[in-house]
Amino acid sequence: MAKTITHQMRYDAPVETVAAMLADPEFRKQVCALQRVTRVEVTVEPLGPPGEGGKDVTIDQWQPTQGMPSFAKKIVGDETNIVQRERWTSQTHGDITVTIPGKPGDMTGTADLAEVDGGTVESVELTIKVKIPLVAGKLENLIGELLLKALKAEETAGQAYLSR
C-alpha cells in the first residue's frame, strides 16, 4: 500500500529567484526552524556545469515526536532523524527522496517549478510507502498529514524570504 500527496506552493517571484531560494542553506534552515526541528544540517552541492541550475540538496534533520499517536511513537521513538535529498537536474525539476534511517519506509517523488501569472508555482508530488504490516496505512496517512504541514511551512517561509 502507498499514499500519494500532491501540493502546490505559490511565490511572487520569477523561477530563477525561487530556484536560488531553494538552493540557499539559510532558507532551508528557516523552514526547519518553523517546523521546530531540534537539529539540522543542510548541504547544497552544484550538479553538472555551472549555469544549468543542477544541484544536490540534503537536509538532515531531527524532529521531536511529541504529540504523535502512541503507535507511531513506538516505532520512531522520542525523536526521529529525517533525511531529505533533492537532486535538481535543472533549475525547474528535482527528484526527491525522504528516508528515516533505520526505519522501514520512504517517500519519493518530484518537485517542479513553473512560471504562472508573473510568479512561480512549485508543484510537489510524493508517494509515501511504509513497510510495516497492519499499521502501514495508518502511518502513511499520519506521514501524509505531517508532510502537508511541512510543505505549508515551507511556503510560509518562502514567502517571507522572498519579501525581503
RALIN-V262649 format. One record per backbone hydrogen bond with DSSP energy under -1.0 kcal/mol. NH is the residue of the N-H (numbers start at 1). CO is the residue of the C=O. Records with the same first field share a line. If there is no record, write none. Layout:
NH = CO ; CO
This chain:
3 = 128
5 = 126
7 = 124
9 = 122
11 = 120
13 = 11
18 = 14
19 = 15
20 = 16
21 = 17
22 = 18
24 = 21
28 = 24
29 = 25
30 = 26
31 = 27
32 = 28
33 = 29
34 = 30
35 = 31
36 = 33
37 = 32
38 = 62
39 = 62
41 = 60
43 = 58
45 = 56
47 = 54
52 = 49
55 = 88
56 = 45
57 = 86
58 = 43
59 = 84
60 = 41
61 = 82
62 = 39
63 = 80
65 = 78
68 = 65
73 = 69
74 = 70
76 = 72
77 = 73
80 = 63
82 = 61
83 = 99
84 = 59
85 = 97
86 = 57
87 = 95
88 = 55
89 = 93
90 = 93
94 = 111
95 = 87
96 = 109
97 = 85
98 = 107
99 = 83
103 = 100
105 = 103
106 = 129
107 = 98
108 = 127
109 = 96
110 = 125
111 = 94
112 = 123
113 = 92
114 = 121
116 = 119
119 = 116
120 = 11
121 = 114
122 = 9
123 = 112
124 = 7
125 = 110
126 = 5
127 = 108
128 = 3
129 = 106
131 = 104
135 = 133
136 = 132
139 = 135
140 = 136
141 = 137
142 = 138
143 = 139
144 = 140
145 = 141
146 = 142
147 = 143
148 = 144
149 = 145
150 = 146
151 = 147
152 = 148
153 = 149
154 = 150
155 = 151
156 = 152
157 = 153
158 = 154
159 = 155
160 = 156
161 = 157
162 = 158
163 = 159
